[in-house]
Amino acid sequence: MSTVQATLPGLRILAPGPARHAAGAGVGPGASEHLVPAKNRWSRVVLPFAGLLPEAWCTLTFRLAWDAAETAGATLDFALAGIDFLTEDGSSLDFDHVPGLDRTLLDPHGAWIAGPGYLPAEAQGVRIGLVRVAFRVPAPACRLTVTIRSWRNSETFAVSEATLRQGPAEAPSPALLPRTRHRLGPEPAWSEHALVPGCRLVLRGQLHVAAPTTRGALARIVYRDHQGAVLPPPYPGTISVPGLDALIDLPAQQQTRRFTLELEPPQDAARVAVGFATWTADGRESKPSEAELLSPPEIALEDRMRLQSLCGDDLLEAADFLARLGERLGLAGGTFVGWCPQPEAVAAIPAVLARARAIQRGDGPPAAGIDRTLRLGPAPAWTLPDAPDWTEDPFRSVPWRLEYQSLAWLGALAEAPGGAPAAVSLALSWSRGNPWGAPADGLALHPAALAARAETLVRLLVRVGRPGGPASLTLTGEAVRHGFALAEIVGQNTFGRSIHQIQAAASLMCVARALPLLPLSPHWSCLATGALEAGIAALVDEAGRFSDPSLHQRLELLTLLRALDVGLTGDDTRDGLRSSLARILAAALPAVAGMLDPGGRLPPFGDTPQGQDAAGWIGRLGTGAGRALVIERRSDRARLRHAHPDRHDAPAGPPTGRVDPASGMVALRHDGPGRGWGHFACTFASQGAGHRDGGSFVYACDGVRWIVEAGGSSLVETGAARHHVLSEAGHNVAVPEGRAASAGLARYLGAERLEGATLHRLATQVHGPDLAHRRVFLVLDDLSGLVVLDRFAVEAGPVAFEGIVHLAPEILVGLAGPRRAMAQAGRARLALSALVLDGRGAGLTIHNGCNAHPGALRGFIAAASGGLQPTSALRYAVAGTGVACGGLALAADAEADRRLTALLAGDAVARALAEA
């Protein structure tokens, strides 16, 4: 293994150490070449790297060569690059999140490698191309292994010239939530857990220590009875130390240790407090050990109380599941009948997920009525069969199937006059047709459908009549079975840093509150509360910073938090959680609302499903939160500057809006007299896996949305369409030649006021640590024009880039010369002029609906009906030596063009582009 110190300051190029091969993989004929045959998952090459800097971004690059007979070139999971972070002594580190990577099953983290059909056109003929994966190395990792696995490939592929490039460690962007470190000290970090009578509680986690020691850390244990009184030790499985009472020792023979605590409660114990801490210094230790938990421990019941163990291979009816659970708990036969709740008690429990859906969708026709007509999402109305088999998919739509399997629409049916019996009957039918482990539709197990269905089953317990009757037993059994599944999702943090984790926790809390006589309810309630606190903190903080760059996803999260806030009203045991929710909503809701354009839409940065009424949604959310958010709509119809000849235009003041580095976005609005509304927004929030839209923007003036984003949703687009909306080709960004965008740091450098305009400065590292990139927006105050400029610099040699802007599908656009294009919408016009500040112009072209091969899609955005729709994408290119700098000027009229030209002639723009 070798390290090359590049001449760029702080840049290091790391070569791998000796490779390992498995399952038929081996050394290829070329230098540093490895062959990986088509053996799904198992065939692999493992490349070790050492000498990494913690908390610095790095880029893995390698060449991928494939066989001419390869048939899986268009798959998005052609191969898997697994990443295992290690300490200095080679111990593996289990981080819960790494920016730029996904959690995977076979490796701790990884990145899916798209098939060779997505590589650039020049790679197709020679069947070899460059693959890049970027990620931030989390402390305390200083080594890693890269495992490149066979996945969907049909033929052997080759990997060669693998290297890691790493720049200097930098502070994370203010737009990123700071990583939470769970460092331990002599004072215990306590957590409380409710117990299930007769069941062991299991906590699993990983401990890291600075140096191996026989005294790595300890876990103090305190049991309490139902009245909260401490039960005196000794406790089973613990040791007693003077001054510390009962504890479990956690020595660390290596720098990391995976531990499992199986807590066996003493008789009469109802709760347990577990406090992780370090040993204090004593005569043998000169100082306390340095230790941390890499993530909060997973929480579960003993194996015999896991859902899989309870169900076994039997396809149990819901009532039979209750009977088996009673047996496992050692209860007398028939005791489980008493777990069925009283309808009036269930009616008082808030339905958090249903309330969130109502805020999001507003008033409209009910999802279901007594005529058995379903209206789910944007799909047309559909009549439910008399005897559904729960495999229905009339529109070949994943979102429709998810909502159908969620049964959330049964709530509207149950509330319709005379609809309650039909709603209960359909819920019973679903239970019979979907025994656990054999669902009629696999999407029924999707976490969003699972959480919503559990809440719906609880709501229907109000309508089943006598507690303990056949319908009551079935729905109670189904709710309990769903509770087990949700508890395992929540306890294992399965969907950490996802709204699904919050939905699962909220639904589990609902089940626990509805079934107070169920012995597991206190445990579930405690588990749900802890998961909500930890899960929310991973998604949004009290300063209004989000982990998800999508405005739609942010709004969906805030809606769920608002519904949860209402659902916790009157619950004194969760006052701390409610106070935190109030602070989050107060900070984050105005930030999201401030991104609306005057026409009532949010910029579709990141995943954004089509057809959402964002203004109405935010208005309902603000009203529910007790906040006066003024959501004002303007007409989408274009208005010309001189539509009112009798009105004299006053000099425009600075546009309103938000410049918000903490949210990773800038949004400006203007609606002056004599001109239609204008709007400009850019994002630098996406710095991990997902959309490659760091620095992308949207623009509107004269009431026309000229420059638009691709949008799209992971539930709608697949294959090449999904790849396009995620890639830089679907966004309004600049891409250097041969350097597709990846994860990386993006930072807002600040703004500078000029005469009648503002200069906004960005810096990104999404193209690698060895290429310096600056992006500048020069925006006129009245939003009648703007300039976007990019500067790419390398140490030496040629550099070239192409910029892309997508015009709305209804816009007419044509070239008016080698460096100028004209766009028209009705009577409104927009001039688009290519600019070169350093280097030479390399072309101006228009792409519309180009799809030569999967990786060559150009000129498409997401369609409202799903899939993609063609649109015009203007491509401008600049090339140079060492530095290439240029961009695009957009002007609504000659006056805006003149003002932009005058501002570009000053030195402020050049200074902004050149500064570090």
Secondary structure as UniProt FT lines:
FT   STRAND          3..5
FT   TURN            9..10
FT   STRAND          12..14
FT   STRAND          20..22
FT   TURN            23..24
FT   STRAND          26..27
FT   TURN            31..32
FT   STRAND          33..36
FT   TURN            40..42
FT   STRAND          44..50
FT   TURN            54..55
FT   STRAND          57..65
FT   TURN            68..69
FT   TURN            73..74
FT   TURN            76..77
FT   STRAND          79..86
FT   TURN            88..89
FT   TURN            99..100
FT   STRAND          102..103
FT   STRAND          109..113
FT   HELIX           116..118
FT   HELIX           121..126
FT   STRAND          128..136
FT   TURN            139..140
FT   STRAND          143..150
FT   STRAND          157..166
FT   TURN            174..175
FT   STRAND          182..184
FT   STRAND          189..194
FT   TURN            197..198
FT   STRAND          201..209
FT   STRAND          213..224
FT   TURN            226..227
FT   TURN            236..237
FT   STRAND          239..241
FT   TURN            242..244
FT   STRAND          245..252
FT   STRAND          256..263
FT   TURN            267..268
FT   STRAND          271..277
FT   STRAND          291..293
FT   STRAND          298..301
FT   HELIX           303..305
FT   HELIX           307..311
FT   TURN            312..313
FT   HELIX           318..328
FT   TURN            329..330
FT   TURN            333..334
FT   HELIX           335..339
FT   HELIX           343..347
FT   HELIX           352..361
FT   TURN            370..371
FT   STRAND          373..374
FT   TURN            377..378
FT   STRAND          382..383
FT   TURN            394..395
FT   HELIX           398..406
FT   TURN            407..409
FT   HELIX           410..415
FT   TURN            417..418
FT   HELIX           420..433
FT   TURN            436..437
FT   HELIX           442..445
FT   HELIX           447..460
FT   HELIX           461..463
FT   TURN            467..468
FT   HELIX           470..491
FT   TURN            492..497
FT   HELIX           499..514
FT   TURN            516..517
FT   TURN            519..520
FT   HELIX           521..539
FT   TURN            542..543
FT   HELIX           551..567
FT   TURN            568..570
FT   HELIX           572..574
FT   HELIX           575..593
FT   TURN            594..595
FT   TURN            598..599
FT   HELIX           614..624
FT   TURN            625..626
FT   TURN            641..642
FT   TURN            645..646
FT   STRAND          656..660
FT   TURN            661..664
FT   STRAND          665..670
FT   TURN            673..674
FT   STRAND          678..683
FT   TURN            694..695
FT   STRAND          697..701
FT   TURN            702..703
FT   STRAND          704..707
FT   TURN            714..716
FT   HELIX           719..726
FT   HELIX           728..730
FT   STRAND          734..736
FT   TURN            737..738
FT   STRAND          746..754
FT   TURN            755..756
FT   STRAND          757..764
FT   TURN            766..767
FT   TURN            769..770
FT   STRAND          772..780
FT   TURN            781..782
FT   STRAND          785..807
FT   TURN            809..810
FT   STRAND          812..817
FT   TURN            818..819
FT   STRAND          820..825
FT   TURN            826..827
FT   STRAND          828..838
FT   STRAND          840..848
FT   HELIX           854..856
FT   STRAND          860..862
FT   TURN            864..865
FT   STRAND          868..870
FT   STRAND          872..891
FT   HELIX           894..905
FT   HELIX           908..914
//
